[in-house]
Amino acid sequence: MEDVKKRLAEFSLEAHDLYLNQSVPYLEEPPDPLQFYRDWIGPNKPCIIRNAFSHWPALSRWSPEYLREKVGSKVISVAVTPNGYADAVSGDRFVMPEERRMSFSAVLDIIEGKVEVGGGVFYVQKQCSNLTEELPELTDDVEPHVSWMSDALVHKDHYENLYCVISGEKNFILLPPTDRPFIPYGEYQPALYHQRDDGEFEVVDQSGSEKVPWIPLDPLDPDLERYPQYRRARPLRCSVKAGEMLYLPSLWFHHVQQSHGCIAVNFWYDMEYDIKYNYFQLLETLSDITDRST
């Protein structure tokens, strides 16, 4: 088994040496679809694209004043956590945010510090699209899709991501799928945060739910005593500023932080279940086997 671990580590290091970049490159303009597929999607490498959506009205319109006028009275889903960490491991639980229904104006008042809420971090984020489902009045300010990405990904399946920052800044830590042998996994009881009347948060188990496989390591402060294998990982760090777009390839691990009041729009595209996916499944299986033998 030790020989397998050694080979897996060599596999990852070889990927870094042969084709992975040591930092996230910038493209100064939107690429040609075929070129983008050849240079970035096929090799499964991230990049930051500038001037890709400078024509969107959202870049100039989405001020707090405009948003209050346009959608201030709309009631939306809001995620609340004690510390800004949602869908994350806390102790021996996988904890998801408390969800509340609030008017958009009320959320803006909290973000702008106009009202006191007695603790908690509030943010608007849903996997199934706040924008199209809850705030359709704003969709005319962005494009329904990114044309060159749509052309590059005809007939593909599952999760290529274009991350477009409208205002503020997003800070990413990215790890390639070839670093999977160094990334710890566990299975955790799912739970939800709940804020009590005294303002304190408690963790409430979701009884009857299956355990969730998740990464317990915090890449901002990794516990290398507990997870020594992470020393061999080679994370990439990048900041995506207003007007910039990050291409986040399928299968990449990622951690995200944001500046106060950041607004971003995600476009999800299906990936191709090709030989890369098969190799990743093999790598993940071997990593699981070696983890269990430790």
ZAMAR-636721 format. One record per residue (C-alpha): x, y, z; residue in three letters. Coordinates in nm, 2 decimals. Example, Ala and Ser with C-alpha at 12.3 -4.5 7.8 and 13.67 -1.06 7.14 Angstrom:
! residues 2
<pt><X>1.23</X><Y>-0.45</Y><Z>0.78</Z><type>ALA</type></pt>
<pt><X>1.37</X><Y>-0.11</Y><Z>0.71</Z><type>SER</type></pt>
This chain:
! residues 294
<pt><X>0.00</X><Y>0.00</Y><Z>0.00</Z><type>MET</type></pt>
<pt><X>0.29</X><Y>0.24</Y><Z>0.07</Z><type>GLU</type></pt>
<pt><X>0.41</X><Y>0.18</Y><Z>-0.29</Z><type>ASP</type></pt>
<pt><X>0.06</X><Y>0.29</Y><Z>-0.41</Z><type>VAL</type></pt>
<pt><X>0.08</X><Y>0.60</Y><Z>-0.21</Z><type>LYS</type></pt>
<pt><X>0.42</X><Y>0.68</Y><Z>-0.35</Z><type>LYS</type></pt>
<pt><X>0.30</X><Y>0.63</Y><Z>-0.71</Z><type>ARG</type></pt>
<pt><X>0.00</X><Y>0.85</Y><Z>-0.65</Z><type>LEU</type></pt>
<pt><X>0.22</X><Y>1.13</Y><Z>-0.52</Z><type>ALA</type></pt>
<pt><X>0.45</X><Y>1.09</Y><Z>-0.82</Z><type>GLU</type></pt>
<pt><X>0.15</X><Y>1.11</Y><Z>-1.05</Z><type>PHE</type></pt>
<pt><X>0.04</X><Y>1.44</Y><Z>-0.90</Z><type>SER</type></pt>
<pt><X>0.39</X><Y>1.59</Y><Z>-0.91</Z><type>LEU</type></pt>
<pt><X>0.43</X><Y>1.49</Y><Z>-1.27</Z><type>GLU</type></pt>
<pt><X>0.11</X><Y>1.67</Y><Z>-1.37</Z><type>ALA</type></pt>
<pt><X>0.24</X><Y>1.99</Y><Z>-1.21</Z><type>HIS</type></pt>
<pt><X>0.57</X><Y>1.95</Y><Z>-1.38</Z><type>ASP</type></pt>
<pt><X>0.44</X><Y>1.87</Y><Z>-1.73</Z><type>LEU</type></pt>
<pt><X>0.14</X><Y>2.09</Y><Z>-1.79</Z><type>TYR</type></pt>
<pt><X>-0.01</X><Y>2.27</Y><Z>-1.49</Z><type>LEU</type></pt>
<pt><X>0.06</X><Y>2.64</Y><Z>-1.45</Z><type>ASN</type></pt>
<pt><X>0.22</X><Y>2.77</Y><Z>-1.13</Z><type>GLN</type></pt>
<pt><X>-0.02</X><Y>3.06</Y><Z>-1.13</Z><type>SER</type></pt>
<pt><X>-0.36</X><Y>3.14</Y><Z>-1.29</Z><type>VAL</type></pt>
<pt><X>-0.29</X><Y>3.30</Y><Z>-1.63</Z><type>PRO</type></pt>
<pt><X>-0.49</X><Y>3.60</Y><Z>-1.77</Z><type>TYR</type></pt>
<pt><X>-0.65</X><Y>3.64</Y><Z>-2.11</Z><type>LEU</type></pt>
<pt><X>-0.70</X><Y>4.00</Y><Z>-2.21</Z><type>GLU</type></pt>
<pt><X>-1.00</X><Y>3.94</Y><Z>-2.43</Z><type>GLU</type></pt>
<pt><X>-1.27</X><Y>3.67</Y><Z>-2.49</Z><type>PRO</type></pt>
<pt><X>-1.12</X><Y>3.37</Y><Z>-2.68</Z><type>PRO</type></pt>
<pt><X>-1.23</X><Y>3.20</Y><Z>-2.99</Z><type>ASP</type></pt>
<pt><X>-1.45</X><Y>2.90</Y><Z>-2.89</Z><type>PRO</type></pt>
<pt><X>-1.22</X><Y>2.64</Y><Z>-3.06</Z><type>LEU</type></pt>
<pt><X>-0.91</X><Y>2.80</Y><Z>-2.92</Z><type>GLN</type></pt>
<pt><X>-1.07</X><Y>2.81</Y><Z>-2.57</Z><type>PHE</type></pt>
<pt><X>-1.16</X><Y>2.44</Y><Z>-2.59</Z><type>TYR</type></pt>
<pt><X>-0.81</X><Y>2.35</Y><Z>-2.71</Z><type>ARG</type></pt>
<pt><X>-0.61</X><Y>2.56</Y><Z>-2.47</Z><type>ASP</type></pt>
<pt><X>-0.82</X><Y>2.55</Y><Z>-2.15</Z><type>TRP</type></pt>
<pt><X>-1.12</X><Y>2.31</Y><Z>-2.14</Z><type>ILE</type></pt>
<pt><X>-0.93</X><Y>2.01</Y><Z>-2.30</Z><type>GLY</type></pt>
<pt><X>-0.62</X><Y>2.05</Y><Z>-2.08</Z><type>PRO</type></pt>
<pt><X>-0.85</X><Y>2.12</Y><Z>-1.78</Z><type>ASN</type></pt>
<pt><X>-0.67</X><Y>2.44</Y><Z>-1.67</Z><type>LYS</type></pt>
<pt><X>-0.81</X><Y>2.75</Y><Z>-1.51</Z><type>PRO</type></pt>
<pt><X>-0.77</X><Y>3.11</Y><Z>-1.64</Z><type>CYS</type></pt>
<pt><X>-0.90</X><Y>3.46</Y><Z>-1.57</Z><type>ILE</type></pt>
<pt><X>-1.06</X><Y>3.64</Y><Z>-1.87</Z><type>ILE</type></pt>
<pt><X>-1.07</X><Y>4.02</Y><Z>-1.88</Z><type>ARG</type></pt>
<pt><X>-1.30</X><Y>4.23</Y><Z>-2.10</Z><type>ASN</type></pt>
<pt><X>-1.54</X><Y>3.93</Y><Z>-2.14</Z><type>ALA</type></pt>
<pt><X>-1.86</X><Y>4.10</Y><Z>-2.02</Z><type>PHE</type></pt>
<pt><X>-1.77</X><Y>4.47</Y><Z>-2.01</Z><type>SER</type></pt>
<pt><X>-2.08</X><Y>4.54</Y><Z>-2.22</Z><type>HIS</type></pt>
<pt><X>-2.31</X><Y>4.41</Y><Z>-1.95</Z><type>TRP</type></pt>
<pt><X>-2.53</X><Y>4.69</Y><Z>-1.80</Z><type>PRO</type></pt>
<pt><X>-2.50</X><Y>4.52</Y><Z>-1.46</Z><type>ALA</type></pt>
<pt><X>-2.14</X><Y>4.65</Y><Z>-1.42</Z><type>LEU</type></pt>
<pt><X>-2.26</X><Y>5.01</Y><Z>-1.41</Z><type>SER</type></pt>
<pt><X>-2.62</X><Y>4.97</Y><Z>-1.28</Z><type>ARG</type></pt>
<pt><X>-2.60</X><Y>4.73</Y><Z>-0.98</Z><type>TRP</type></pt>
<pt><X>-2.55</X><Y>4.99</Y><Z>-0.72</Z><type>SER</type></pt>
<pt><X>-2.74</X><Y>4.96</Y><Z>-0.39</Z><type>PRO</type></pt>
<pt><X>-2.97</X><Y>5.25</Y><Z>-0.50</Z><type>GLU</type></pt>
<pt><X>-3.05</X><Y>5.08</Y><Z>-0.83</Z><type>TYR</type></pt>
<pt><X>-3.11</X><Y>4.74</Y><Z>-0.66</Z><type>LEU</type></pt>
<pt><X>-3.34</X><Y>4.89</Y><Z>-0.40</Z><type>ARG</type></pt>
<pt><X>-3.55</X><Y>5.06</Y><Z>-0.67</Z><type>GLU</type></pt>
<pt><X>-3.56</X><Y>4.75</Y><Z>-0.90</Z><type>LYS</type></pt>
<pt><X>-3.60</X><Y>4.46</Y><Z>-0.65</Z><type>VAL</type></pt>
<pt><X>-3.60</X><Y>4.61</Y><Z>-0.30</Z><type>GLY</type></pt>
<pt><X>-3.95</X><Y>4.48</Y><Z>-0.22</Z><type>SER</type></pt>
<pt><X>-3.88</X><Y>4.12</Y><Z>-0.35</Z><type>LYS</type></pt>
<pt><X>-3.87</X><Y>3.85</Y><Z>-0.08</Z><type>VAL</type></pt>
<pt><X>-3.57</X><Y>3.62</Y><Z>-0.13</Z><type>ILE</type></pt>
<pt><X>-3.39</X><Y>3.34</Y><Z>0.03</Z><type>SER</type></pt>
<pt><X>-3.10</X><Y>3.45</Y><Z>0.26</Z><type>VAL</type></pt>
<pt><X>-2.83</X><Y>3.22</Y><Z>0.41</Z><type>ALA</type></pt>
<pt><X>-2.72</X><Y>3.30</Y><Z>0.77</Z><type>VAL</type></pt>
<pt><X>-2.42</X><Y>3.15</Y><Z>0.95</Z><type>THR</type></pt>
<pt><X>-2.23</X><Y>3.26</Y><Z>1.26</Z><type>PRO</type></pt>
<pt><X>-1.90</X><Y>3.29</Y><Z>1.08</Z><type>ASN</type></pt>
<pt><X>-1.95</X><Y>3.31</Y><Z>0.70</Z><type>GLY</type></pt>
<pt><X>-1.87</X><Y>2.94</Y><Z>0.66</Z><type>TYR</type></pt>
<pt><X>-2.16</X><Y>2.75</Y><Z>0.49</Z><type>ALA</type></pt>
<pt><X>-2.17</X><Y>2.40</Y><Z>0.36</Z><type>ASP</type></pt>
<pt><X>-1.86</X><Y>2.32</Y><Z>0.56</Z><type>ALA</type></pt>
<pt><X>-1.73</X><Y>2.08</Y><Z>0.83</Z><type>VAL</type></pt>
<pt><X>-1.75</X><Y>2.20</Y><Z>1.18</Z><type>SER</type></pt>
<pt><X>-1.63</X><Y>1.95</Y><Z>1.44</Z><type>GLY</type></pt>
<pt><X>-1.79</X><Y>1.62</Y><Z>1.34</Z><type>ASP</type></pt>
<pt><X>-2.08</X><Y>1.78</Y><Z>1.15</Z><type>ARG</type></pt>
<pt><X>-2.13</X><Y>1.90</Y><Z>0.79</Z><type>PHE</type></pt>
<pt><X>-2.32</X><Y>2.22</Y><Z>0.87</Z><type>VAL</type></pt>
<pt><X>-2.54</X><Y>2.41</Y><Z>0.62</Z><type>MET</type></pt>
<pt><X>-2.67</X><Y>2.77</Y><Z>0.67</Z><type>PRO</type></pt>
<pt><X>-3.00</X><Y>2.87</Y><Z>0.83</Z><type>GLU</type></pt>
<pt><X>-3.22</X><Y>2.99</Y><Z>0.55</Z><type>GLU</type></pt>
<pt><X>-3.45</X><Y>3.29</Y><Z>0.60</Z><type>ARG</type></pt>
<pt><X>-3.70</X><Y>3.48</Y><Z>0.38</Z><type>ARG</type></pt>
<pt><X>-3.63</X><Y>3.85</Y><Z>0.38</Z><type>MET</type></pt>
<pt><X>-3.69</X><Y>4.14</Y><Z>0.15</Z><type>SER</type></pt>
<pt><X>-3.39</X><Y>4.24</Y><Z>-0.07</Z><type>PHE</type></pt>
<pt><X>-3.39</X><Y>4.59</Y><Z>0.09</Z><type>SER</type></pt>
<pt><X>-3.36</X><Y>4.43</Y><Z>0.44</Z><type>ALA</type></pt>
<pt><X>-3.06</X><Y>4.23</Y><Z>0.33</Z><type>VAL</type></pt>
<pt><X>-2.90</X><Y>4.55</Y><Z>0.18</Z><type>LEU</type></pt>
<pt><X>-2.96</X><Y>4.73</Y><Z>0.51</Z><type>ASP</type></pt>
<pt><X>-2.77</X><Y>4.45</Y><Z>0.70</Z><type>ILE</type></pt>
<pt><X>-2.48</X><Y>4.44</Y><Z>0.45</Z><type>ILE</type></pt>
<pt><X>-2.45</X><Y>4.82</Y><Z>0.45</Z><type>GLU</type></pt>
<pt><X>-2.45</X><Y>4.82</Y><Z>0.83</Z><type>GLY</type></pt>
<pt><X>-2.77</X><Y>5.03</Y><Z>0.86</Z><type>LYS</type></pt>
<pt><X>-2.93</X><Y>4.79</Y><Z>1.11</Z><type>VAL</type></pt>
<pt><X>-2.80</X><Y>4.57</Y><Z>1.39</Z><type>GLU</type></pt>
<pt><X>-2.89</X><Y>4.20</Y><Z>1.36</Z><type>VAL</type></pt>
<pt><X>-2.74</X><Y>4.06</Y><Z>1.68</Z><type>GLY</type></pt>
<pt><X>-2.47</X><Y>3.84</Y><Z>1.51</Z><type>GLY</type></pt>
<pt><X>-2.45</X><Y>3.63</Y><Z>1.20</Z><type>GLY</type></pt>
<pt><X>-2.32</X><Y>3.67</Y><Z>0.85</Z><type>VAL</type></pt>
<pt><X>-2.59</X><Y>3.72</Y><Z>0.58</Z><type>PHE</type></pt>
<pt><X>-2.55</X><Y>3.65</Y><Z>0.22</Z><type>TYR</type></pt>
<pt><X>-2.76</X><Y>3.57</Y><Z>-0.09</Z><type>VAL</type></pt>
<pt><X>-2.64</X><Y>3.25</Y><Z>-0.27</Z><type>GLN</type></pt>
<pt><X>-2.83</X><Y>2.95</Y><Z>-0.40</Z><type>LYS</type></pt>
<pt><X>-2.70</X><Y>2.66</Y><Z>-0.61</Z><type>GLN</type></pt>
<pt><X>-3.01</X><Y>2.67</Y><Z>-0.83</Z><type>CYS</type></pt>
<pt><X>-2.99</X><Y>3.04</Y><Z>-0.91</Z><type>SER</type></pt>
<pt><X>-3.11</X><Y>3.33</Y><Z>-0.71</Z><type>ASN</type></pt>
<pt><X>-3.09</X><Y>3.55</Y><Z>-1.02</Z><type>LEU</type></pt>
<pt><X>-3.33</X><Y>3.37</Y><Z>-1.25</Z><type>THR</type></pt>
<pt><X>-3.56</X><Y>3.21</Y><Z>-0.98</Z><type>GLU</type></pt>
<pt><X>-3.59</X><Y>3.50</Y><Z>-0.73</Z><type>GLU</type></pt>
<pt><X>-3.47</X><Y>3.81</Y><Z>-0.91</Z><type>LEU</type></pt>
<pt><X>-3.57</X><Y>3.78</Y><Z>-1.27</Z><type>PRO</type></pt>
<pt><X>-3.61</X><Y>4.16</Y><Z>-1.29</Z><type>GLU</type></pt>
<pt><X>-3.23</X><Y>4.18</Y><Z>-1.30</Z><type>LEU</type></pt>
<pt><X>-3.17</X><Y>3.93</Y><Z>-1.58</Z><type>THR</type></pt>
<pt><X>-3.18</X><Y>4.19</Y><Z>-1.86</Z><type>ASP</type></pt>
<pt><X>-2.87</X><Y>4.34</Y><Z>-1.70</Z><type>ASP</type></pt>
<pt><X>-2.66</X><Y>4.03</Y><Z>-1.79</Z><type>VAL</type></pt>
<pt><X>-2.65</X><Y>3.80</Y><Z>-2.09</Z><type>GLU</type></pt>
<pt><X>-2.84</X><Y>3.47</Y><Z>-2.06</Z><type>PRO</type></pt>
<pt><X>-2.53</X><Y>3.27</Y><Z>-2.15</Z><type>HIS</type></pt>
<pt><X>-2.17</X><Y>3.33</Y><Z>-2.26</Z><type>VAL</type></pt>
<pt><X>-2.18</X><Y>3.27</Y><Z>-2.64</Z><type>SER</type></pt>
<pt><X>-1.82</X><Y>3.16</Y><Z>-2.69</Z><type>TRP</type></pt>
<pt><X>-1.84</X><Y>2.92</Y><Z>-2.40</Z><type>MET</type></pt>
<pt><X>-2.17</X><Y>2.78</Y><Z>-2.52</Z><type>SER</type></pt>
<pt><X>-2.02</X><Y>2.72</Y><Z>-2.87</Z><type>ASP</type></pt>
<pt><X>-1.72</X><Y>2.55</Y><Z>-2.71</Z><type>ALA</type></pt>
<pt><X>-1.93</X><Y>2.31</Y><Z>-2.50</Z><type>LEU</type></pt>
<pt><X>-2.19</X><Y>2.18</Y><Z>-2.74</Z><type>VAL</type></pt>
<pt><X>-2.30</X><Y>1.83</Y><Z>-2.62</Z><type>HIS</type></pt>
<pt><X>-2.11</X><Y>1.83</Y><Z>-2.29</Z><type>LYS</type></pt>
<pt><X>-2.22</X><Y>1.71</Y><Z>-1.95</Z><type>ASP</type></pt>
<pt><X>-2.16</X><Y>1.84</Y><Z>-1.59</Z><type>HIS</type></pt>
<pt><X>-2.01</X><Y>2.15</Y><Z>-1.44</Z><type>TYR</type></pt>
<pt><X>-1.76</X><Y>2.37</Y><Z>-1.61</Z><type>GLU</type></pt>
<pt><X>-1.79</X><Y>2.71</Y><Z>-1.44</Z><type>ASN</type></pt>
<pt><X>-1.75</X><Y>3.07</Y><Z>-1.55</Z><type>LEU</type></pt>
<pt><X>-1.74</X><Y>3.30</Y><Z>-1.25</Z><type>TYR</type></pt>
<pt><X>-1.82</X><Y>3.67</Y><Z>-1.33</Z><type>CYS</type></pt>
<pt><X>-1.75</X><Y>3.93</Y><Z>-1.07</Z><type>VAL</type></pt>
<pt><X>-1.98</X><Y>4.23</Y><Z>-1.10</Z><type>ILE</type></pt>
<pt><X>-1.85</X><Y>4.43</Y><Z>-0.80</Z><type>SER</type></pt>
<pt><X>-1.61</X><Y>4.36</Y><Z>-0.52</Z><type>GLY</type></pt>
<pt><X>-1.35</X><Y>4.09</Y><Z>-0.53</Z><type>GLU</type></pt>
<pt><X>-1.34</X><Y>3.71</Y><Z>-0.50</Z><type>LYS</type></pt>
<pt><X>-1.03</X><Y>3.53</Y><Z>-0.37</Z><type>ASN</type></pt>
<pt><X>-0.99</X><Y>3.17</Y><Z>-0.48</Z><type>PHE</type></pt>
<pt><X>-0.77</X><Y>2.88</Y><Z>-0.37</Z><type>ILE</type></pt>
<pt><X>-0.77</X><Y>2.62</Y><Z>-0.64</Z><type>LEU</type></pt>
<pt><X>-0.64</X><Y>2.26</Y><Z>-0.64</Z><type>LEU</type></pt>
<pt><X>-0.62</X><Y>2.05</Y><Z>-0.95</Z><type>PRO</type></pt>
<pt><X>-0.79</X><Y>1.70</Y><Z>-0.95</Z><type>PRO</type></pt>
<pt><X>-0.44</X><Y>1.54</Y><Z>-0.97</Z><type>THR</type></pt>
<pt><X>-0.38</X><Y>1.67</Y><Z>-0.61</Z><type>ASP</type></pt>
<pt><X>-0.67</X><Y>1.44</Y><Z>-0.49</Z><type>ARG</type></pt>
<pt><X>-0.42</X><Y>1.20</Y><Z>-0.31</Z><type>PRO</type></pt>
<pt><X>-0.32</X><Y>1.49</Y><Z>-0.07</Z><type>PHE</type></pt>
<pt><X>-0.68</X><Y>1.61</Y><Z>0.01</Z><type>ILE</type></pt>
<pt><X>-0.85</X><Y>1.44</Y><Z>0.31</Z><type>PRO</type></pt>
<pt><X>-1.21</X><Y>1.33</Y><Z>0.29</Z><type>TYR</type></pt>
<pt><X>-1.45</X><Y>1.21</Y><Z>0.56</Z><type>GLY</type></pt>
<pt><X>-1.82</X><Y>1.14</Y><Z>0.60</Z><type>GLU</type></pt>
<pt><X>-2.02</X><Y>1.37</Y><Z>0.83</Z><type>TYR</type></pt>
<pt><X>-2.36</X><Y>1.39</Y><Z>0.99</Z><type>GLN</type></pt>
<pt><X>-2.55</X><Y>1.68</Y><Z>0.81</Z><type>PRO</type></pt>
<pt><X>-2.68</X><Y>1.96</Y><Z>1.02</Z><type>ALA</type></pt>
<pt><X>-2.82</X><Y>2.31</Y><Z>1.01</Z><type>LEU</type></pt>
<pt><X>-2.72</X><Y>2.63</Y><Z>1.19</Z><type>TYR</type></pt>
<pt><X>-3.01</X><Y>2.79</Y><Z>1.39</Z><type>HIS</type></pt>
<pt><X>-2.99</X><Y>3.12</Y><Z>1.57</Z><type>GLN</type></pt>
<pt><X>-3.17</X><Y>3.12</Y><Z>1.90</Z><type>ARG</type></pt>
<pt><X>-3.36</X><Y>3.41</Y><Z>2.05</Z><type>ASP</type></pt>
<pt><X>-3.05</X><Y>3.51</Y><Z>2.26</Z><type>ASP</type></pt>
<pt><X>-2.86</X><Y>3.55</Y><Z>1.93</Z><type>GLY</type></pt>
<pt><X>-2.63</X><Y>3.25</Y><Z>1.98</Z><type>GLU</type></pt>
<pt><X>-2.61</X><Y>2.99</Y><Z>1.70</Z><type>PHE</type></pt>
<pt><X>-2.67</X><Y>2.62</Y><Z>1.76</Z><type>GLU</type></pt>
<pt><X>-2.61</X><Y>2.32</Y><Z>1.53</Z><type>VAL</type></pt>
<pt><X>-2.92</X><Y>2.11</Y><Z>1.47</Z><type>VAL</type></pt>
<pt><X>-2.88</X><Y>1.76</Y><Z>1.32</Z><type>ASP</type></pt>
<pt><X>-3.09</X><Y>1.66</Y><Z>1.02</Z><type>GLN</type></pt>
<pt><X>-3.21</X><Y>1.33</Y><Z>1.16</Z><type>SER</type></pt>
<pt><X>-3.26</X><Y>1.05</Y><Z>0.91</Z><type>GLY</type></pt>
<pt><X>-3.02</X><Y>1.20</Y><Z>0.65</Z><type>SER</type></pt>
<pt><X>-2.73</X><Y>1.01</Y><Z>0.50</Z><type>GLU</type></pt>
<pt><X>-2.38</X><Y>1.12</Y><Z>0.59</Z><type>LYS</type></pt>
<pt><X>-2.22</X><Y>1.37</Y><Z>0.36</Z><type>VAL</type></pt>
<pt><X>-1.87</X><Y>1.31</Y><Z>0.21</Z><type>PRO</type></pt>
<pt><X>-1.67</X><Y>1.63</Y><Z>0.25</Z><type>TRP</type></pt>
<pt><X>-1.32</X><Y>1.78</Y><Z>0.30</Z><type>ILE</type></pt>
<pt><X>-1.25</X><Y>1.87</Y><Z>0.66</Z><type>PRO</type></pt>
<pt><X>-0.94</X><Y>2.07</Y><Z>0.60</Z><type>LEU</type></pt>
<pt><X>-0.94</X><Y>2.45</Y><Z>0.60</Z><type>ASP</type></pt>
<pt><X>-0.70</X><Y>2.56</Y><Z>0.32</Z><type>PRO</type></pt>
<pt><X>-0.66</X><Y>2.90</Y><Z>0.49</Z><type>LEU</type></pt>
<pt><X>-0.52</X><Y>2.73</Y><Z>0.80</Z><type>ASP</type></pt>
<pt><X>-0.45</X><Y>2.37</Y><Z>0.73</Z><type>PRO</type></pt>
<pt><X>-0.39</X><Y>2.14</Y><Z>1.02</Z><type>ASP</type></pt>
<pt><X>-0.07</X><Y>1.97</Y><Z>0.89</Z><type>LEU</type></pt>
<pt><X>-0.03</X><Y>1.77</Y><Z>1.20</Z><type>GLU</type></pt>
<pt><X>-0.36</X><Y>1.60</Y><Z>1.14</Z><type>ARG</type></pt>
<pt><X>-0.34</X><Y>1.60</Y><Z>0.76</Z><type>TYR</type></pt>
<pt><X>0.04</X><Y>1.58</Y><Z>0.68</Z><type>PRO</type></pt>
<pt><X>-0.02</X><Y>1.47</Y><Z>0.32</Z><type>GLN</type></pt>
<pt><X>-0.16</X><Y>1.81</Y><Z>0.24</Z><type>TYR</type></pt>
<pt><X>0.20</X><Y>1.95</Y><Z>0.26</Z><type>ARG</type></pt>
<pt><X>0.25</X><Y>1.80</Y><Z>-0.09</Z><type>ARG</type></pt>
<pt><X>-0.05</X><Y>1.98</Y><Z>-0.25</Z><type>ALA</type></pt>
<pt><X>0.03</X><Y>2.28</Y><Z>-0.47</Z><type>ARG</type></pt>
<pt><X>-0.27</X><Y>2.52</Y><Z>-0.44</Z><type>PRO</type></pt>
<pt><X>-0.31</X><Y>2.81</Y><Z>-0.69</Z><type>LEU</type></pt>
<pt><X>-0.43</X><Y>3.14</Y><Z>-0.55</Z><type>ARG</type></pt>
<pt><X>-0.59</X><Y>3.41</Y><Z>-0.75</Z><type>CYS</type></pt>
<pt><X>-0.81</X><Y>3.72</Y><Z>-0.70</Z><type>SER</type></pt>
<pt><X>-1.09</X><Y>3.79</Y><Z>-0.94</Z><type>VAL</type></pt>
<pt><X>-1.19</X><Y>4.16</Y><Z>-0.95</Z><type>LYS</type></pt>
<pt><X>-1.49</X><Y>4.34</Y><Z>-1.08</Z><type>ALA</type></pt>
<pt><X>-1.52</X><Y>4.30</Y><Z>-1.46</Z><type>GLY</type></pt>
<pt><X>-1.31</X><Y>3.98</Y><Z>-1.46</Z><type>GLU</type></pt>
<pt><X>-1.42</X><Y>3.62</Y><Z>-1.53</Z><type>MET</type></pt>
<pt><X>-1.27</X><Y>3.31</Y><Z>-1.38</Z><type>LEU</type></pt>
<pt><X>-1.29</X><Y>2.98</Y><Z>-1.58</Z><type>TYR</type></pt>
<pt><X>-1.30</X><Y>2.71</Y><Z>-1.31</Z><type>LEU</type></pt>
<pt><X>-1.26</X><Y>2.37</Y><Z>-1.48</Z><type>PRO</type></pt>
<pt><X>-1.46</X><Y>2.07</Y><Z>-1.39</Z><type>SER</type></pt>
<pt><X>-1.33</X><Y>1.85</Y><Z>-1.11</Z><type>LEU</type></pt>
<pt><X>-1.11</X><Y>2.12</Y><Z>-0.96</Z><type>TRP</type></pt>
<pt><X>-1.12</X><Y>2.17</Y><Z>-0.58</Z><type>PHE</type></pt>
<pt><X>-1.18</X><Y>2.53</Y><Z>-0.48</Z><type>HIS</type></pt>
<pt><X>-1.22</X><Y>2.75</Y><Z>-0.17</Z><type>HIS</type></pt>
<pt><X>-1.37</X><Y>3.10</Y><Z>-0.20</Z><type>VAL</type></pt>
<pt><X>-1.35</X><Y>3.42</Y><Z>0.00</Z><type>GLN</type></pt>
<pt><X>-1.50</X><Y>3.75</Y><Z>-0.09</Z><type>GLN</type></pt>
<pt><X>-1.48</X><Y>4.12</Y><Z>-0.01</Z><type>SER</type></pt>
<pt><X>-1.77</X><Y>4.28</Y><Z>0.17</Z><type>HIS</type></pt>
<pt><X>-2.07</X><Y>4.34</Y><Z>-0.05</Z><type>GLY</type></pt>
<pt><X>-1.93</X><Y>4.14</Y><Z>-0.34</Z><type>CYS</type></pt>
<pt><X>-2.17</X><Y>4.05</Y><Z>-0.63</Z><type>ILE</type></pt>
<pt><X>-2.10</X><Y>3.78</Y><Z>-0.88</Z><type>ALA</type></pt>
<pt><X>-2.29</X><Y>3.58</Y><Z>-1.15</Z><type>VAL</type></pt>
<pt><X>-2.21</X><Y>3.21</Y><Z>-1.22</Z><type>ASN</type></pt>
<pt><X>-2.26</X><Y>3.03</Y><Z>-1.55</Z><type>PHE</type></pt>
<pt><X>-2.26</X><Y>2.65</Y><Z>-1.52</Z><type>TRP</type></pt>
<pt><X>-2.19</X><Y>2.43</Y><Z>-1.82</Z><type>TYR</type></pt>
<pt><X>-2.19</X><Y>2.06</Y><Z>-1.85</Z><type>ASP</type></pt>
<pt><X>-1.86</X><Y>1.88</Y><Z>-1.87</Z><type>MET</type></pt>
<pt><X>-1.77</X><Y>1.59</Y><Z>-2.09</Z><type>GLU</type></pt>
<pt><X>-1.76</X><Y>1.25</Y><Z>-1.93</Z><type>TYR</type></pt>
<pt><X>-1.45</X><Y>1.15</Y><Z>-2.12</Z><type>ASP</type></pt>
<pt><X>-1.12</X><Y>0.98</Y><Z>-2.03</Z><type>ILE</type></pt>
<pt><X>-1.03</X><Y>1.26</Y><Z>-1.78</Z><type>LYS</type></pt>
<pt><X>-1.34</X><Y>1.17</Y><Z>-1.58</Z><type>TYR</type></pt>
<pt><X>-1.25</X><Y>0.80</Y><Z>-1.59</Z><type>ASN</type></pt>
<pt><X>-0.89</X><Y>0.87</Y><Z>-1.47</Z><type>TYR</type></pt>
<pt><X>-1.02</X><Y>1.09</Y><Z>-1.19</Z><type>PHE</type></pt>
<pt><X>-1.26</X><Y>0.82</Y><Z>-1.07</Z><type>GLN</type></pt>
<pt><X>-0.96</X><Y>0.58</Y><Z>-1.07</Z><type>LEU</type></pt>
<pt><X>-0.75</X><Y>0.83</Y><Z>-0.88</Z><type>LEU</type></pt>
<pt><X>-1.03</X><Y>0.90</Y><Z>-0.63</Z><type>GLU</type></pt>
<pt><X>-1.08</X><Y>0.53</Y><Z>-0.57</Z><type>THR</type></pt>
<pt><X>-0.71</X><Y>0.46</Y><Z>-0.51</Z><type>LEU</type></pt>
<pt><X>-0.69</X><Y>0.76</Y><Z>-0.28</Z><type>SER</type></pt>
<pt><X>-0.99</X><Y>0.64</Y><Z>-0.07</Z><type>ASP</type></pt>
<pt><X>-0.83</X><Y>0.29</Y><Z>-0.04</Z><type>ILE</type></pt>
<pt><X>-0.49</X><Y>0.43</Y><Z>0.07</Z><type>THR</type></pt>
<pt><X>-0.67</X><Y>0.67</Y><Z>0.32</Z><type>ASP</type></pt>
<pt><X>-0.86</X><Y>0.38</Y><Z>0.48</Z><type>ARG</type></pt>
<pt><X>-0.54</X><Y>0.18</Y><Z>0.52</Z><type>SER</type></pt>
<pt><X>-0.36</X><Y>0.46</Y><Z>0.71</Z><type>THR</type></pt>
